[in-house]
Amino acid sequence: MNEKEDEECVKKGYIRIDPLYLYGISLEEQEEIKKIKPVPGQIITIYGKEEIPMELMIDDILSITNYKVKKNFEDLRKRILLISRIDEKIENKLITYYYGDKKFCSIKVKRDLLEIDFISDKTFTDPTEFSWKIRSKEFNRRMQLKNVAQIDIVLGLLEQSIER
């Protein structure tokens, strides 16, 4: 659903029905949910009965992109998760990585690239100027991964983010 359609639905009132939200809900229960009539301005989000498996959520996020970006994400993800004490969480369609209890990067999947926000400190070095400064509540640098040859550069910069 695009922004304009979403705004229109909010005005009329609607039920957000997404296959991920309905994970673990039977077809009969889904039909009952569809009969609910929200009032204008009301949004009802239906959540499943079971926790959604991480792989299913990641597949949903990757569904907007092409094979090359999916492959780059899978390679990058595999290498990030090899680092000890790394946790992965999905928050608002972003894949966020934690080192211990601290966020160190977040990946946004776009149609033709991966946009990676991360944290740097005063000791951070980026000799190839692959990343740039951003203003954000949580992160202060951004980079884009467009091809597999850039993964080593990305990992080098993320390692500095973890070590800060």
NUNU-406886 format. One line per 5 residues: number of its first residue (from 1); their letters; for each residue x negated, y, z negated of N, C-alpha, C, O. Coordinates in steps of 0.05 Angstrom, whole numbers, plus 32768, in hexadecimal, padded with zeros to 4 digits. Example, Ala and Ser with C-alpha at 12.3 -4.5 7.8 and 13.67 -1.06 7.14 Angstrom:
<vexlums>
1	as	7EF8:7F8E:7F64:7F0A:7FA6:7F64:7EF8:7FBE:7F64:7EE3:7FBE:7F57  7EFF:7FD3:7F72:7EEF:7FEB:7F71:7EFE:8001:7F63:7EF4:8017:7F5F
</vexlums>
This chain:
<vexlums>
1	mneke	7FEF:7FE9:8000:8000:8000:8000:7FEE:8019:8000:7FDB:801A:7FF0  7FF3:802C:8012:7FE3:8044:8012:7FEE:8058:7FFE:8003:8054:7FF2  7FDF:806E:7FFB:7FE6:8082:7FE7:8001:808E:7FEC:8011:8092:7FD9  8008:8095:8005:8021:80A1:800B:8038:808E:8005:804C:8096:7FF9  8035:8074:800C:804A:8061:8006:804D:805D:7FE8:8063:805B:7FDE
6	deecv	8036:805D:7FDA:8036:805A:7FBD:8045:8072:7FB0:8055:806E:7F9E  8040:808A:7FB9:804E:80A2:7FAE:806C:80A0:7FB3:807C:80A6:7FA1  8074:8097:7FCB:8090:8094:7FD1:809D:807F:7FBF:80B4:8083:7FB5  808F:806A:7FBA:809A:8055:7FA8:809D:805F:7F8B:80B0:8059:7F7E  808A:8070:7F83:808B:807B:7F68:80A4:808D:7F65:80B2:808C:7F51
11	kkgyi	80A9:809D:7F7A:80C1:80AE:7F79:80DB:809E:7F76:80ED:80A6:7F67  80DC:8088:7F85:80F5:8078:7F85:80F6:8065:7F6E:810C:805D:7F66  80DF:805F:7F63:80DE:804A:7F4E:80DA:802F:7F5C:80E8:8029:7F6F  80C8:801F:7F52:80C3:8005:7F5F:80B5:7FF2:7F4C:80AB:7FF9:7F36  80B5:7FD9:7F55:80A7:7FC4:7F46:808E:7FBE:7F56:808F:7FB8:7F6E
16	ridpl	8077:7FBF:7F49:805E:7FB8:7F56:805C:7F9A:7F56:8057:7F8E:7F41  805F:7F8E:7F6D:805D:7F71:7F6F:8045:7F6B:7F81:8045:7F71:7F99  8031:7F5F:7F75:8018:7F59:7F83:8013:7F3C:7F7C:8017:7F33:7F66  8009:7F2D:7F90:8004:7F10:7F8A:7FF2:7F0C:7F72:7FF5:7EF8:7F63  7FDF:7F1E:7F6D:7FCE:7F1B:7F55:7FDE:7F20:7F3C:7FD9:7F12:7F28
21	ylygi	7FF0:7F33:7F3C:8000:7F38:7F23:8012:7F20:7F1D:8018:7F1B:7F06  801A:7F12:7F32:802D:7EFC:7F2E:801F:7EE1:7F2A:802D:7ECD:7F2A  8006:7EE1:7F27:7FF7:7EC8:7F23:8002:7EB9:7F0B:8003:7EC3:7EF5  800B:7EA0:7F10:8016:7E8F:7EFA:8034:7E92:7EF7:803F:7E85:7EE5  8041:7EA2:7F07:805E:7EA5:7F04:806B:7E95:7F1B:8063:7E97:7F32
26	sleeq	807F:7E85:7F13:808C:7E73:7F27:809B:7E83:7F3C:80A1:7E9B:7F38  80A2:7E76:7F52:80B1:7E83:7F68:80CC:7E8C:7F5E:80D6:7EA1:7F66  80D9:7E7C:7F4D:80F3:7E83:7F43:80F2:7E9C:7F32:8102:7EAE:7F34  80DD:7E9E:7F21:80DA:7EB6:7F10:80D3:7ECE:7F21:80DC:7EE4:7F1B  80C4:7ECA:7F37:80BE:7EE0:7F49:80D7:7EEB:7F56:80DA:7F03:7F59
31	eeikk	80EA:7ED9:7F5D:8103:7EE2:7F69:8113:7EF3:7F55:8120:7F07:7F5C  8113:7EEB:7F3C:8121:7EFA:7F27:8115:7F16:7F23:8123:7F29:7F1F  80FA:7F17:7F25:80EC:7F30:7F22:80F5:7F43:7F38:80F8:7F5B:7F34  80F8:7F39:7F50:80FF:7F4A:7F68:811B:7F56:7F65:8121:7F6A:7F72  812C:7F4B:7F53:8147:7F55:7F4F:8147:7F6D:7F3C:815B:7F7B:7F3A
36	ikpvp	8131:7F72:7F2E:8130:7F89:7F1B:8131:7FA3:7F2B:8123:7FA6:7F3F  8142:7FB5:7F23:8144:7FCF:7F31:813A:7FE6:7F1E:8149:7FEE:7F0C  8122:7FEF:7F22:8118:8005:7F11:8125:801F:7F18:812F:8023:7F2F  8125:8032:7F06:8130:804D:7F0A:811B:805E:7F19:8103:8058:7F17  8124:8073:7F27:8110:8084:7F34:80FA:808E:7F21:80FF:8095:7F0B
41	gqiit	80E2:808D:7F2C:80CA:8095:7F1C:80BF:807F:7F0B:80A9:8083:7EFF  80CC:8068:7F08:80C3:8053:7EF7:80B3:803E:7F08:80BB:8037:7F1E  809D:8036:7EFC:808D:8021:7F09:808C:800A:7EF5:8083:800E:7EDE  8093:7FF3:7EFE:8091:7FDB:7EED:807C:7FC9:7EFA:807F:7FC1:7F11  8068:7FC3:7EEB:8053:7FB0:7EF5:8058:7F96:7EE7:8059:7F94:7ECF
46	iygke	8059:7F81:7EF7:805D:7F66:7EED:8042:7F58:7EEB:8034:7F57:7EFF  803C:7F4E:7ED4:8023:7F3F:7ED1:8028:7F21:7ECF:803D:7F19:7EC5  8016:7F12:7ED9:8018:7EF5:7ED8:8016:7EE9:7EBC:8010:7EF7:7EA9  801D:7ED0:7EBA:801C:7EC2:7EA0:8000:7EB8:7E99:7FFA:7EB2:7E82  7FF0:7EB6:7EAD:7FD5:7EAC:7EA9:7FC1:7EC1:7EB0:7FC6:7ED3:7EC0
51	eipme	7FA9:7EBF:7EA5:7F94:7ED2:7EAC:7F8C:7ECB:7EC9:7F89:7EB4:7ED1  7F88:7EE0:7ED9:7F81:7EDD:7EF5:7F64:7ED5:7EF6:7F53:7EE3:7EEB  7F5D:7EC0:7F04:7F41:7EB8:7F07:7F31:7ECD:7F15:7F3A:7EDA:7F28  7F19:7ED2:7F0B:7F07:7EE6:7F16:7F04:7EE3:7F35:7F05:7EF7:7F43  7F00:7ECB:7F3E:7EFC:7EC7:7F5B:7F14:7ED0:7F6B:7F11:7EDA:7F81
56	lmidd	7F2C:7ECC:7F61:7F44:7ED4:7F6F:7F46:7EF2:7F70:7F4D:7EFD:7F85  7F3E:7F00:7F5A:7F3E:7F1D:7F5A:7F29:7F28:7F6E:7F2F:7F3B:7F7D  7F12:7F1C:7F6E:7EFD:7F25:7F81:7F05:7F20:7F9E:7F01:7F31:7FAF  7F12:7F09:7FA3:7F1C:7F03:7FBE:7F30:7F19:7FC7:7F2F:7F21:7FDE  7F41:7F21:7FB4:7F54:7F36:7FBB:7F46:7F51:7FC1:7F4E:7F5E:7FD5
61	ilsit	7F32:7F58:7FB2:7F24:7F71:7FB7:7F15:7F6F:7FD2:7F15:7F83:7FE1  7F09:7F58:7FD8:7EFA:7F55:7FF1:7F0C:7F52:800A:7F02:7F53:8020  7F26:7F4F:8006:7F38:7F4B:801D:7F3A:7F63:802F:7F42:7F60:8046  7F31:7F7A:8026:7F33:7F93:8037:7F1B:7F96:804A:7F1B:7FA8:805A  7F07:7F85:8047:7EEE:7F89:8055:7EE8:7F73:8069:7EF8:7F61:806E
66	nykvk	7ED1:7F76:8076:7EC9:7F63:808B:7EB5:7F4D:8080:7EAD:7F4F:8069  7EAF:7F3A:8090:7E9E:7F24:8088:7E82:7F2D:807E:7E79:7F24:806A  7E76:7F41:808C:7E5C:7F4A:8085:7E5B:7F56:8069:7E49:7F51:8059  7E6F:7F66:8062:7E70:7F73:8048:7E76:7F5D:8033:7E6A:7F5F:801D  7E87:7F4A:8038:7E8C:7F34:8026:7E72:7F25:8020:7E6C:7F1F:8009
71	knfed	7E63:7F1F:8035:7E4A:7F10:8032:7E36:7F21:8021:7E29:7F16:800F  7E34:7F3B:8027:7E22:7F4C:8018:7E2A:7F4D:7FFA:7E19:7F4C:7FE9  7E45:7F4F:7FF5:7E4E:7F4F:7FDA:7E47:7F35:7FCC:7E3D:7F35:7FB5  7E4D:7F1E:7FD9:7E47:7F04:7FCC:7E29:7F01:7FC6:7E22:7EF7:7FB1  7E18:7F0A:7FD8:7DFB:7F08:7FD3:7DF3:7F1A:7FBC:7DE4:7F11:7FAA
76	lrkri	7DFC:7F33:7FBC:7DF6:7F45:7FA7:7E00:7F3C:7F8C:7DF2:7F3C:7F78  7E19:7F33:7F8C:7E26:7F29:7F73:7E16:7F11:7F67:7E11:7F10:7F4F  7E0F:7EFF:7F79:7E00:7EE7:7F70:7DE6:7EEF:7F62:7DDE:7EE4:7F4D  7DD8:7F02:7F6E:7DBE:7F0B:7F64:7DC1:7F1B:7F4A:7DB0:7F19:7F38  7DD6:7F2B:7F48:7DDB:7F3A:7F2F:7DE1:7F27:7F19:7DD7:7F2A:7F02
81	llisr	7DF2:7F13:7F1E:7DFA:7F00:7F09:7DE3:7EEE:7F00:7DE6:7EE1:7EEB  7DCD:7EED:7F0F:7DB6:7EDD:7F07:7DA7:7EEA:7EEF:7D98:7EDD:7EE1  7DAB:7F05:7EEC:7D9E:7F13:7ED6:7DAC:7F0B:7EBC:7DC4:7F0A:7EBB  7D9C:7F05:7EA8:7DA8:7EFC:7E8F:7DB8:7F13:7E81:7DB1:7F2A:7E84  7DCC:7F0B:7E72:7DDD:7F1D:7E63:7DEE:7F2F:7E74:7DF6:7F45:7E6B
86	ideki	7DF4:7F28:7E8C:7E05:7F38:7E9E:7E22:7F2D:7E9D:7E26:7F15:7E9F  7E35:7F40:7E99:7E51:7F39:7E9A:7E5E:7F48:7EB2:7E55:7F5E:7EB9  7E72:7F3C:7EBD:7E80:7F47:7ED4:7E9D:7F4B:7ECD:7EAA:7F38:7EC2  7EA8:7F62:7ED2:7EC4:7F67:7ECD:7ED0:7F77:7EE5:7EC2:7F85:7EF2  7EEA:7F72:7EE9:7EF8:7F81:7EFE:7F0A:7F95:7EF0:7F1B:7F8E:7EE0
91	enkli	7F06:7FAE:7EF8:7F16:7FC4:7EEC:7F1F:7FD6:7F03:7F0E:7FE2:7F10  7F39:7FD8:7F08:7F44:7FEA:7F1C:7F37:7FE6:7F38:7F2E:7FF9:7F45  7F35:7FCD:7F40:7F2A:7FC6:7F5A:7F0C:7FCB:7F5D:7F01:7FCC:7F73  7EFF:7FD0:7F47:7EE2:7FD3:7F46:7ED6:7FBB:7F38:7EE1:7FB1:7F25  7EC0:7FB1:7F42:7EB2:7F9C:7F35:7E9C:7FA9:7F25:7E89:7FB5:7F30
96	tyyyg	7E9D:7FA7:7F0A:7E8B:7FB5:7EF8:7E7A:7FA0:7EEA:7E83:7F8B:7EE1  7E60:7FA7:7EE7:7E4D:7F96:7EDB:7E43:7FA3:7EC1:7E3D:7FBB:7EC0  7E40:7F92:7EAD:7E37:7F9A:7E92:7E1D:7F8C:7E8C:7E1A:7F74:7E92  7E0C:7F9A:7E7F:7DF4:7F8D:7E73:7DF8:7F8F:7E55:7DF6:7FA4:7E49  7DFE:7F78:7E49:7E06:7F78:7E2D:7E21:7F86:7E2C:7E34:7F7D:7E39
101	dkkfc	7E24:7F9B:7E1D:7E3D:7FA9:7E1B:7E3D:7FC4:7E2A:7E50:7FD3:7E27  7E29:7FC9:7E3A:7E26:7FE2:7E48:7E2B:7FDF:7E66:7E1F:7FCD:7E73  7E3C:7FF0:7E72:7E3F:7FEF:7E8F:7E26:7FF9:7E9C:7E19:800C:7E92  7E1E:7FEC:7EB1:7E06:7FF6:7EC0:7E0C:7FFB:7EDD:7DFE:800A:7EEA  7E21:7FEE:7EE8:7E28:7FF5:7F04:7E45:7FEC:7F09:7E50:7FDB:7EFB
106	sikvk	7E4F:7FF7:7F1F:7E6A:7FF1:7F28:7E6A:7FF0:7F46:7E5E:8001:7F53  7E77:7FDC:7F52:7E77:7FD9:7F6F:7E94:7FDD:7F79:7EA6:7FD0:7F70  7E96:7FEF:7F8C:7EAF:7FF4:7F9A:7EAD:7FE9:7FB6:7E9A:7FF0:7FC5  7EBF:7FD7:7FBD:7EBE:7FCB:7FD8:7ECE:7FDD:7FEB:7EE5:7FE3:7FE6  7EC0:7FE5:8000:7ECD:7FF5:8015:7ECE:7FE4:802E:7EC2:7FCE:802F
111	rdlle	7EDC:7FED:8042:7EE0:7FDE:805B:7EC5:7FD5:8068:7EC3:7FBE:8071  7EB1:7FE7:8068:7E98:7FE0:8076:7E7F:7FE2:8066:7E69:7FE1:8070  7E82:7FE5:804B:7E6A:7FE6:803A:7E72:7FE2:801D:7E89:7FE1:8016  7E5D:7FDF:800C:7E61:7FDE:7FEF:7E56:7FF8:7FE3:7E40:8000:7FE9  7E66:8005:7FD3:7E5E:801E:7FC6:7E57:8017:7FA9:7E68:800C:7F9A
116	idfis	7E3F:801C:7FA1:7E35:8014:7F87:7E2E:802C:7F76:7E1D:803C:7F7D  7E3D:8030:7F60:7E37:8045:7F4D:7E27:8039:7F36:7E2D:8022:7F2E  7E13:8048:7F2C:7E03:803D:7F16:7DF8:8053:7F05:7DFB:806B:7F0B  7DEB:804C:7EEF:7DE0:805F:7EDC:7DC2:805F:7EDF:7DB5:804B:7EE1  7DB7:8078:7EDE:7D9A:807B:7EDE:7D92:808D:7EC7:7DA3:809C:7EBC
121	dktft	7D79:808D:7EC1:7D6F:80A0:7EAC:7D58:80B0:7EB8:7D53:80AF:7ED0  7D49:80BE:7EA7:7D34:80D0:7EB1:7D1C:80C1:7EBC:7D0D:80CC:7ECC  7D19:80A7:7EB6:7D03:8097:7EC0:7D09:808A:7EDB:7CF8:807D:7EE7  7D22:808E:7EE4:7D2B:8081:7EFD:7D1B:808B:7F15:7D16:80A3:7F18  7D13:8079:7F26:7D05:8080:7F3F:7D13:8073:7F57:7D1B:805B:7F56
126	dptef	7D15:8082:7F6C:7D21:8078:7F85:7D11:8083:7F9C:7D19:8096:7FA9  7CFA:8077:7FA1:7CE7:8082:7FB5:7CF3:8083:7FD1:7CEB:8094:7FE1  7D06:8072:7FD8:7D12:8073:7FF3:7D2A:8085:7FF4:7D36:8088:800A  7D32:8091:7FDD:7D49:80A2:7FDC:7D62:8094:7FE7:7D72:809F:7FF6  7D65:807B:7FDE:7D7B:806A:7FE7:7D95:8072:7FD8:7DAB:806E:7FE3
131	swkir	7D92:807D:7FC0:7DA9:8085:7FB0:7DAA:80A3:7FAD:7D97:80B1:7FB4  7DC1:80AD:7FA3:7DC4:80C9:7F9F:7DD3:80CE:7F85:7DE2:80BC:7F7C  7DD1:80E6:7F7A:7DDE:80EE:7F61:7DFC:80F2:7F67:7E04:80FC:7F7C  7E0C:80EA:7F52:7E29:80EF:7F53:7E32:80FA:7F38:7E23:80F8:7F24  7E49:8106:7F38:7E55:810E:7F1E:7E6C:80FB:7F18:7E80:80F9:7F27
136	skefn	7E69:80ED:7F03:7E7D:80D9:7EFB:7E7D:80D7:7EDD:7E68:80DD:7ED0  7E92:80CD:7ED1:7E93:80C9:7EB4:7E80:80B3:7EAB:7E74:80B5:7E96  7E7D:809F:7EBC:7E6E:8087:7EB3:7E53:8083:7EC1:7E41:8078:7EB5  7E51:808C:7ED9:7E38:8087:7EE8:7E2D:80A2:7EF3:7E3C:80B5:7EF6  7E13:80A2:7EFA:7E07:80BB:7F04:7DF9:80B7:7F1F:7DEE:80CB:7F29
141	rrmql	7DFA:809F:7F2B:7DED:809B:7F45:7DFF:8089:7F56:7E0F:807A:7F4B  7DFC:808B:7F70:7E0B:807A:7F83:7DF9:8072:7F99:7DE6:8080:7FA1  7DFF:805A:7FA4:7DF1:8050:7FBC:7E05:8040:7FCC:7E1A:8037:7FC1  7DFF:803B:7FE5:7E11:802B:7FF6:7E01:8014:8002:7DEB:8018:800D  7E0D:7FFC:8000:7E01:7FE4:800C:7E0F:7FDF:8026:7E27:7FD8:8026
146	knvaq	7E01:7FE1:803D:7E0D:7FDD:8057:7E04:7FC4:8065:7E12:7FBA:8076  7DEC:7FBA:805D:7DE2:7FA2:806A:7DD1:7F92:8057:7DC7:7F9D:8042  7DCD:7F79:805D:7DBF:7F66:804B:7DA2:7F6F:8046:7D97:7F68:8031  7D96:7F7D:8058:7D7A:7F86:8054:7D77:7F9A:803D:7D61:7F9E:8033  7D8D:7FA6:8035:7D8C:7FBA:801F:7D8F:7FAE:8003:7D8C:7FBC:7FF0
151	idivl	7D95:7F94:8002:7D9B:7F88:7FE7:7D83:7F8A:7FD4:7D87:7F90:7FBD  7D6B:7F86:7FDE:7D53:7F89:7FCC:7D50:7FA5:7FC2:7D49:7FA9:7FAA  7D56:7FB9:7FD2:7D54:7FD5:7FC9:7D69:7FDA:7FB3:7D63:7FE5:7F9E  7D82:7FD1:7FB8:7D98:7FD4:7FA5:7D90:7FC7:7F8B:7D94:7FD3:7F75  7D86:7FAE:7F8C:7D7F:7FA0:7F73:7D69:7FAE:7F64:7D69:7FAF:7F4B
156	glleq	7D56:7FB8:7F72:7D40:7FC7:7F65:7D4A:7FDF:7F56:7D41:7FE5:7F3F  7D5D:7FEE:7F61:7D69:8005:7F54:7D7B:7FFC:7F3D:7D7B:800A:7F28  7D8A:7FE6:7F40:7D9A:7FDD:7F2A:7D8A:7FD3:7F13:7D92:7FD5:7EFC  7D73:7FC6:7F18:7D62:7FBD:7F03:7D59:7FD5:7EF1:7D56:7FD2:7ED9  7D53:7FEB:7EFE:7D4C:8003:7EEF:7D63:800C:7EDD:7D60:8016:7EC7
161	sier	7D7C:800A:7EE8:7D94:8011:7ED9:7D97:7FFF:7EC0:7D9F:8009:7EAB  7D91:7FE6:7EC3:7D93:7FD3:7EAD:7D7E:7FD9:7E97:7D84:7FD8:7E7F  7D66:7FE0:7EA0:7D50:7FE5:7E8E:7D51:7FFF:7E7F:7D42:8003:7E6B  7D63:8011:7E87:7D64:802C:7E7A:7D6A:802A:7E5D:7D6C:803F:7E4F
</vexlums>
